């Protein structure tokens, strides 16, 4: 099951995401990040700012996207070819997925 649950808390301006299938967590994270970036660019005029926090499955604590990337924290960064923010020459979202790849996955 590849169910993704989104919870919006308007009081704290947070969007929480729960993924049932951790095998596709890396791909799902990239797709969700691309969707938010696309909304920011097309609808918000790049005025939307956000911070990505990922759960460390070993202790349940939330850590920054950058820390999780540096640690190659599973299940978020399993692929050997995953790139750090901005390392590709393509138009990328803040998590490193180029827009062409995002559209191919729809």
N, C-alpha and C positions, 0 to 999 in steps of 0.2 A: 504494500500500500504506500503510495507516494503522497499522502495527504499532508497539506500544509495548513496550519491554523494561524490566522492573524488576529491579533487583539489590539484594538485602538483604544487608548486611554486619553481622552481629550483634556482631562484635568491636568495631567502631567506631560501632555504632548509626546507620548511614547507610542511606538508601534512594536509589539512583541510578536515573535514568530516561533511556532513550535512545529518541528518536522518529525513525522512518525518514522520515516525511513532514513536512517543515518547514512546509509550507503550512498544516497544521492544528495547529502547535505551540502557538499562543496558546489555542485552544479546548481542546486536550489538557491544557495546564498548568492551566487553570481547572477542568477536570473532576477531575484528580488532586488538586488543592488542596482542592476541595470534598469529595472522598472522605475525605481525611485529616482535615479539619475535622469531618466527620460522625462518623468513628470516635472522634475526640477527645471530642466532645460526648456521644455515645451510649454508648460503651464505656469510655473512660478517665476520665470525670468531669471533663473539661477539664484533666487533669493532664499531658497530652502537650505538650511544647514542641519547636519545630523552627525551623530557619532554611532559607529557600529560596535557593539559589544557582543562577544561570543562566549558561550558557556564552555568552561573547561570541564570535560566529563569526569576527570579524576577527582575533582573536589566540588563541582557544582557552582563555582564562582564565575562571575563575568569578568572577562579581560578584553582589552582593546583588540581591534582587528589587527593592528600592527604587531602587537605582542604575539597574538595567535599565529600570524604569518611567520614571524621569526622563529617560533618554536615548532613550526610545521605541525600545529596542533590538529590531531585527528578528532572528528571526522571532517573538519572544515578545510584542511589543506592536505589532501592525500596524494594528489597527482604530482609527479616529479616535475612536470613542466609548468606548474602554477607560477604566475609571475607576480612580483611585488607591484604595488601601486605605481602606475606610470612608466613601466619599463618597456612597453611596446610602443611602436611608433603610430599605432592606430588610435582612433578616437575611443577613449576608454572612459568607463565610469570610475568612481573612486576606489573600486575593489579590483580593478584590473581586467575586466571582461570587455572586449571591444564590442561595439554596437552591432557589427556584422554577425558576430557569433551569437549574440543575444537573439537577433531576428531569426537566425537559422534554427534556434531551439524552440521557436513558437510553433 
